Amino acid sequence: MRKLLLFFFLGSSFAIQAQNRIRDWGLQPGILPTGKWNAITDVKGVKIGHVTLSKDSVQTGVTAILPHSGNLFQQKVPAAIYIGNGFGKLAGYSQVKELGNIETPIILTNTLSVAAGLEGLIRHTFSYPENKNVASVNGVVGETNDGQINDIRGLHVKPEHVLAAIQKADTGKVAEGNVGAGTGTIGFGYKAGIGTSSRKLPEALGGYTVGVIVQTNFGGVLMVDGLPVGEHLKQHVFSNVLNDSGDGSCMIVIATDAPVDARNLERMAKRAMLGLARTGGIATNGSGDYVIAFSTYEGNRIQHNIEQPTAANTLLSNEVISPLFLATVEATEEAILNSLTAAKPVKDRRGRTVPVLDAAIIKKLMKK
């Protein structure tokens, strides 16, 4: 296990330095400006941590998303979850739907490691002295199935990896591609993985930031900023060339500093599926497409131990929410594209190379 973790520590810095992003290829999806890092960490306080397990047939990992650095159980954040297509194993959905908040970091991993994710979150919550009497924790763990590349039945992800991802979580640049929960995933027949992006609204539209991080493992007819790549190459869902059903999953996590509650967070989450569609995704029968959205606005945090029976929250009116919808669509689209452009080729469990998206093909289409 130490060797696997050592590989992660050596590989993480390289991934950030060497990875390509869709903007490096001359494309700029959308009309809104990005944040400083063009990442979910542009939302103040949000941290991302990866643990990557990459050795021989073990190609998997954990990605942790922290809405803030404090004790999330004691200071919960408003949240919502939208199910685009429910062929998946997302843990924690019902309580988020019922109460409209999240009380743990969000963990992304592979399908058969959801239990490890939950145990890691429980142990993390119990680690706070002020949680000494906690007897129930609603951990949120999402997944995609990386079994085509990874030895998924080996159950290599352990609770210790989850704790390590949480402990390593940081602000700033975010590693993308073959890292964390995206180590063994495939999108549109290409190596995919983790991707992120953000949008910063102009002050006239509120000045709020929306950030998105994705774990991509799905198919369709690939579109890259409007370029019909899958159609041009005749490599797409149900094509004889690709022989791909399009099944898989896509986990999408949205963060915003806007003062919105669970109701409007769910409305934002629905728009993320529009961003997925802009990349050519069709949410096939066998695809688990889930969107988790939360707000970091400090004034609306939910205290576990209430002092007053009522709470006064600051909330955006419905009439001014649309710019956040556009920001969500654009950031989701670009995050998915970044998950493809940042990926490195790997071999699947049958020894076949899973290729990466070719920049030359994209630039040729741009010239046309």
C-alpha positions in Angstrom: 0.0 0.0 0.0 2.8 2.4 0.8 4.3 1.9 -2.7 1.0 2.8 -4.3 0.7 6.0 -2.2 4.3 6.8 -3.0 3.5 6.7 -6.7 0.7 9.2 -6.0 3.0 11.6 -4.2 5.5 11.5 -7.1 2.9 11.7 -9.8 0.7 14.5 -8.5 3.0 17.4 -9.1 3.9 16.2 -12.6 0.2 15.9 -13.4 -0.4 19.5 -12.6 2.6 20.7 -14.5 2.3 18.6 -17.6 -1.4 18.3 -18.2 -3.1 19.9 -21.2 -6.4 21.8 -21.0 -8.9 22.6 -23.7 -7.8 26.3 -23.7 -4.2 25.1 -24.5 -5.6 23.9 -27.8 -6.9 27.3 -28.8 -10.6 26.8 -27.8 -12.5 28.8 -25.2 -15.8 27.3 -24.5 -18.6 29.7 -23.4 -18.9 33.4 -23.1 -18.3 34.0 -19.4 -14.8 34.6 -17.9 -13.1 31.9 -15.8 -11.7 32.3 -12.3 -8.0 32.5 -11.5 -7.4 28.8 -11.7 -10.3 27.9 -14.0 -11.1 25.3 -11.3 -13.6 24.5 -8.6 -11.1 25.9 -6.2 -11.8 29.4 -7.5 -14.8 29.2 -5.1 -13.2 30.5 -1.9 -12.6 27.8 0.7 -13.2 24.8 -1.6 -10.4 22.2 -1.5 -9.6 19.2 -3.6 -7.5 16.2 -2.7 -6.5 13.1 -4.8 -5.1 9.7 -3.9 -4.0 7.9 -7.0 -3.4 4.1 -7.0 -1.5 3.3 -10.2 0.5 0.1 -10.4 0.0 -2.7 -13.0 -3.7 -3.7 -13.1 -4.5 -1.4 -10.2 -5.7 1.9 -11.8 -8.1 3.7 -9.5 -8.2 6.1 -6.6 -10.1 8.7 -4.6 -11.0 12.3 -5.0 -12.2 14.4 -2.1 -14.1 17.7 -2.3 -14.2 19.8 0.8 -16.7 22.7 0.8 -14.8 24.4 3.7 -11.9 23.6 6.0 -13.9 23.4 9.2 -15.9 20.7 10.8 -18.6 20.0 8.2 -20.7 18.0 10.5 -21.0 21.0 12.9 -21.3 23.6 10.1 -23.2 22.0 7.3 -23.6 23.6 3.9 -26.8 24.0 1.8 -26.8 21.3 -0.9 -28.8 19.4 -3.5 -28.4 16.3 -5.6 -30.0 15.9 -9.0 -30.2 12.5 -10.8 -29.7 12.8 -14.5 -29.8 9.0 -14.9 -29.9 6.8 -11.9 -27.8 3.8 -13.0 -25.4 4.3 -10.1 -24.5 3.8 -6.5 -24.4 7.3 -5.0 -24.5 7.1 -1.2 -26.2 9.8 1.0 -28.7 11.0 -1.5 -31.9 10.6 0.5 -30.9 12.7 3.5 -29.5 15.5 1.3 -32.8 15.5 -0.6 -34.8 15.6 2.6 -32.8 18.1 4.6 -31.0 20.2 1.9 -27.5 20.0 3.3 -24.2 18.1 3.3 -22.3 17.3 6.5 -19.2 15.6 5.2 -16.7 16.0 2.4 -17.8 14.6 -0.9 -15.9 11.5 -2.0 -15.6 10.2 -5.6 -14.1 6.7 -6.3 -15.0 3.5 -8.1 -18.2 1.6 -7.9 -17.1 -1.2 -5.6 -15.3 1.2 -3.2 -18.3 3.2 -2.1 -18.3 1.3 1.2 -14.6 2.3 1.8 -15.6 5.9 1.0 -18.3 5.8 3.6 -16.0 4.3 6.3 -13.4 6.9 5.6 -15.9 9.7 5.9 -17.2 8.2 9.2 -13.7 8.0 10.6 -13.0 11.5 9.4 -16.1 12.9 11.2 -15.3 11.0 14.4 -11.8 12.5 14.4 -13.1 15.9 15.6 -13.3 16.1 19.5 -16.5 18.1 19.2 -18.1 15.2 17.4 -17.5 12.8 20.3 -21.2 12.0 20.8 -22.0 11.7 17.1 -23.8 8.4 16.3 -25.0 9.0 12.8 -23.2 10.4 9.8 -24.6 11.0 6.3 -21.5 10.5 4.1 -21.8 11.4 0.4 -19.9 9.1 -1.9 -20.2 9.0 -5.7 -18.7 6.6 -8.2 -18.1 5.5 -11.7 -17.1 2.0 -12.8 -13.4 1.8 -13.9 -13.4 -2.0 -14.3 -12.4 -1.9 -18.0 -9.0 -0.6 -16.9 -8.8 -1.2 -13.2 -8.9 -4.5 -11.2 -12.1 -3.3 -9.6 -12.9 -6.6 -7.9 -9.6 -6.4 -6.0 -11.2 -3.7 -3.7 -7.9 -1.8 -3.6 -9.3 1.4 -2.3 -9.2 1.5 1.5 -10.6 3.9 4.1 -7.0 5.0 4.7 -6.9 6.3 1.1 -10.1 8.3 1.7 -8.6 9.9 4.8 -5.4 10.7 2.9 -7.3 12.4 0.1 -9.2 14.5 2.6 -5.9 15.4 4.5 -4.1 16.3 1.3 -7.0 18.5 0.0 -5.8 22.0 -0.9 -6.8 25.1 -2.8 -5.2 26.4 -6.0 -4.4 24.3 -9.1 -6.2 21.0 -9.4 -4.6 17.9 -11.0 -6.7 16.5 -13.9 -6.9 13.5 -16.1 -5.5 10.2 -14.7 -5.6 11.1 -11.1 -7.7 10.2 -8.1 -11.1 8.8 -9.0 -10.4 9.4 -12.7 -7.3 7.2 -12.9 -9.1 4.3 -14.6 -12.1 6.0 -16.4 -12.9 6.3 -20.1 -15.0 8.9 -21.9 -16.3 8.8 -25.5 -13.9 5.9 -26.1 -10.9 8.0 -25.0 -9.0 8.0 -21.7 -10.8 10.4 -19.5 -10.7 11.2 -15.8 -10.9 14.2 -13.5 -11.7 17.6 -15.0 -12.5 21.0 -13.6 -13.5 24.5 -14.6 -15.0 27.7 -13.2 -16.9 30.8 -14.2 -16.7 34.2 -12.6 -19.8 36.4 -13.1 -19.3 40.1 -13.9 -20.1 42.4 -11.0 -23.2 43.5 -12.8 -24.5 40.0 -12.6 -23.6 39.5 -9.0 -19.9 38.8 -9.1 -20.4 35.2 -7.9 -18.2 32.2 -8.8 -19.4 28.8 -9.9 -16.9 25.9 -10.0 -17.3 22.4 -11.3 -15.3 19.2 -11.0 -16.2 16.0 -12.9 -15.3 12.3 -12.9 -16.0 11.3 -16.5 -16.7 7.7 -17.6 -19.5 7.9 -20.2 -20.1 8.0 -23.9 -22.1 9.6 -26.7 -21.2 11.6 -29.9 -18.3 13.8 -28.8 -18.6 17.6 -29.4 -15.6 19.8 -28.5 -16.8 23.4 -28.2 -19.2 22.8 -31.0 -16.8 20.8 -33.2 -18.4 17.5 -34.3 -15.4 15.3 -33.4 -17.3 12.1 -32.9 -19.3 12.6 -36.1 -16.2 13.6 -38.1 -14.2 10.5 -37.0 -17.3 8.2 -37.1 -16.2 7.1 -33.7 -19.2 7.5 -31.4 -21.8 5.6 -29.5 -23.2 2.6 -31.4 -20.7 3.0 -34.2 -19.0 -0.1 -35.6 -15.6 1.6 -35.3 -15.9 2.4 -31.6 -18.2 -0.5 -30.7 -19.3 1.5 -27.6 -22.7 1.4 -26.0 -22.1 4.8 -24.3 -22.7 3.3 -20.9 -20.7 4.4 -17.9 -21.2 7.3 -15.5 -20.5 10.9 -14.9 -20.2 12.5 -11.4 -20.5 16.2 -11.5 -19.9 18.4 -8.4 -20.8 22.1 -8.4 -19.7 24.7 -5.9 -20.8 28.3 -5.7 -20.3 31.2 -3.3 -23.7 32.6 -4.2 -26.3 32.7 -1.4 -28.6 30.0 -2.7 -30.5 27.4 -0.9 -31.2 23.7 -1.7 -34.0 24.5 -4.0 -32.0 26.8 -6.3 -29.0 24.5 -6.0 -31.1 21.7 -7.4 -32.1 24.0 -10.3 -28.4 24.7 -10.9 -27.6 21.0 -10.7 -30.2 20.3 -13.4 -28.4 22.7 -15.8 -25.2 20.7 -15.4 -26.8 18.0 -17.5 -27.1 20.6 -20.3 -23.4 21.1 -20.1 -22.9 17.3 -20.4 -25.2 17.3 -23.4 -23.0 20.1 -25.0 -20.1 17.6 -25.0 -22.3 15.0 -26.8 -23.3 12.9 -23.8 -26.7 11.3 -24.0 -27.1 9.8 -20.5 -27.6 6.2 -21.8 -29.6 3.5 -20.0 -26.4 2.2 -18.2 -25.0 5.6 -17.2 -25.1 6.9 -13.7 -25.2 10.6 -14.1 -25.4 12.5 -10.8 -25.0 16.2 -10.0 -24.1 17.4 -6.4 -24.3 21.1 -5.8 -23.5 23.1 -2.7 -23.1 26.7 -1.6 -20.2 28.0 0.5 -21.9 31.2 1.5 -21.0 31.5 5.1 -24.1 33.3 6.3 -26.2 30.3 5.3 -24.3 27.5 7.0 -26.5 25.1 9.0 -25.3 24.7 12.6 -25.6 21.2 14.0 -26.3 22.5 17.5 -28.9 25.2 17.1 -29.1 28.2 19.5 -32.3 29.7 18.1 -35.4 27.9 16.7 -35.3 30.1 13.6 -32.6 31.3 11.2 -32.4 34.3 8.9 -30.8 33.5 5.6 -29.8 35.7 2.7 -31.1 34.2 -0.6 -30.9 35.3 -4.2 -34.3 35.9 -5.8 -35.4 33.6 -8.6 -35.3 36.5 -11.0 -31.5 36.9 -10.8 -30.5 33.2 -10.8 -30.2 32.7 -14.5 -26.5 33.9 -14.8 -25.7 31.1 -12.3 -27.4 28.6 -14.7 -25.3 29.8 -17.6 -22.1 29.6 -15.5 -23.0 26.0 -14.5 -23.6 24.9 -18.1 -20.3 26.4 -19.3 -18.2 25.2 -16.4 -19.6 21.7 -16.7 -18.9 21.5 -20.4 -15.3 22.7 -20.0 -14.6 20.5 -17.0 -15.6 17.5 -19.1 -13.4 18.5 -22.0 -10.5 19.1 -19.6 -10.9 15.6 -18.3 -10.2 14.4 -21.8 -7.4 16.7 -22.8 -5.5 16.2 -19.6 -5.6 12.4 -19.7 -2.7 10.1 -20.6 -3.0 6.9 -22.6 -3.2 3.6 -20.6 -3.7 -0.1 -21.4 -7.0 -1.7 -20.3 -7.1 -5.1 -18.6 -7.0 -6.9 -22.0 -3.8 -5.2 -23.0 -5.4 -2.8 -25.4 -4.3 0.9 -25.4 -7.0 3.3 -24.4 -6.1 6.3 -26.6 -6.3 10.0 -25.7 -8.0 12.7 -27.7 -5.7 14.0 -30.4 -5.0 17.7 -30.4 -4.0 17.6 -34.1 -7.5 16.3 -35.0 -9.1 19.1 -33.0 -6.9 21.8 -34.7 -7.7 20.4 -38.1 -11.4 20.6 -37.5 -10.9 24.2 -36.2 -9.3 25.2 -39.5 -12.3 23.7 -41.4 
